Amino acid sequence: MYSNVDELFSKMTKRAKKSAIRELLKLTKKPGLISFAGGLPAPETFPSKELEDITREVLEKESALALQYGTTEGDDLLREQITLRYQKMGLKITKDNVAITTASQQALDFLGRVFINEGDVVIVEFPSYLGALQAFNAFGAKPIGIESDELGMSPVLLEKKLAELKAQGIRPKFMYIIPDFQNPSGVTMPASRRKEIIEVAHKYEILIVEDSPYRELRFEGEPQPTLYELDDRGTTIMLGTFSKTFVPGFRTGWIIADPLILDKFITTKQSVDLCTPAFVQRIAARYMERGLFDAKLNDIIKLYGHKKNIMMDAFKKYLPEGVTWTNPEGGLFLFVYLPEHMDSEKLFMKAVENNVAFVVGHVFYCDGVSGKNTMRINFSYCSDEQIVEGVKRLGKAIREYKD
Ligand SMILES: Cc1ncc(COP(=O)(O)O)c(C=O)c1O
């Protein structure tokens, strides 16, 4: 290789940092280790048998379409099914508001391509989803985190920050919010808070990005209206995905937005991958059309609700005093707060020695320094026995921790 190959790499490539978290997660491959680190759905929720039948039928009856290139905006039948689903939730949309993406991570990348120039400000929750922070960072965004409490992002602090930015002539490109069972915190924003956030967004004319992969995984409490439906000015862009409610392996998600904005995403997608694979889209569409999605979703919700309860009981039993945690009403994750003096990265090493792993919480804070005493725990993937044993080991690691 040329010794000066470095100078050939783009600014974007040079900006992409090797993820510290990936390096830590390599340690979790140790045999016998119980990992609460990943965001993986439970494999037993995958509808393999149903997919076997539908796949065969699609190949028999629709292969000319399913094995061909598709349109960039996505399979019409799938867009219709997704539209119907959201219409039932109360969204006033048509198929023209929906475009299919190669799962949500692609939509996050598109947000960067469509909106972000180097140095542009984006507003994020504090903490926020690491994959989104990385996607925005790739385009040189300057994320500003707004403190969140047990109801999500604070509208008071949001307004304060936006006023400050406005005084400096800065208009953030969008605010990125995960309102349901947030990753990493597990927190859900109630309707009243959503309305307040929208009001502030409208006042300062900021677009809202509502990323909601976990919305339909509610095992307790009442569903809250989407920001999209509460936003009467059509300034919200909503992202959805099959990754947590169906199968992540299909890499299929969607963007719902005003056609003016959606069109920009579709043009962007043309140069990225032409279209999301037509085959998986058609299988997913038939799966939804037959009502299998809903039937399976109920099982998934029951399973995750059960696993969350097992974890809550184990936390109460095995985690030492001074440790607190969120108690999500749905989704896949919860957030743990260690006593202030503790550093979860140091604890991580101790935990791996004890054969248990989690994600260190500071990676979700865009300032790179906050959240040292936090950690994200996944409860969807491990078996009941592994959850109990893993929490026992975690409790032991916390007790053994030395500053
Ligand atoms: C908030 C959030 N957005 C987007 C994604 C990306 O999901 P996918 O690309 O599998 O649809 C995830 C995955 O964990 C997530 O938690």
The ligand as a MOL file (V3000), in Angstrom:
LIG
                    3D

  0  0  0     0  0            999 V3000
M  V30 BEGIN CTAB
M  V30 COUNTS 16 16 0 0 0
M  V30 BEGIN ATOM
M  V30 1 C -33.6480 4.5250 18.4190 0
M  V30 2 C -33.1530 3.6510 17.3180 0
M  V30 3 N -33.2030 4.0820 16.0640 0
M  V30 4 C -32.7810 3.3250 15.0420 0
M  V30 5 C -32.2510 2.0690 15.2510 0
M  V30 6 C -31.7590 1.2890 14.0570 0
M  V30 7 O -32.5600 0.2080 13.8050 0
M  V30 8 P -32.6310 -0.5410 12.4270 0
M  V30 9 O -31.6120 0.0430 11.4990 0
M  V30 10 O -32.3650 -1.9710 12.7320 0
M  V30 11 O -34.0100 -0.3150 11.9160 0
M  V30 12 C -32.1720 1.5650 16.5510 0
M  V30 13 C -31.5930 0.2330 16.8080 0
M  V30 14 O -31.3760 -0.1980 17.8920 0
M  V30 15 C -32.6340 2.3770 17.6050 0
M  V30 16 O -32.6000 1.9710 18.8870 0
M  V30 END ATOM
M  V30 BEGIN BOND
M  V30 1 1 1 2
M  V30 2 1 2 3
M  V30 3 2 2 15
M  V30 4 2 3 4
M  V30 5 1 4 5
M  V30 6 1 5 6
M  V30 7 2 5 12
M  V30 8 1 6 7
M  V30 9 1 7 8
M  V30 10 2 8 9
M  V30 11 1 8 10
M  V30 12 1 8 11
M  V30 13 1 12 13
M  V30 14 1 12 15
M  V30 15 2 13 14
M  V30 16 1 15 16
M  V30 END BOND
M  V30 END CTAB
M  END
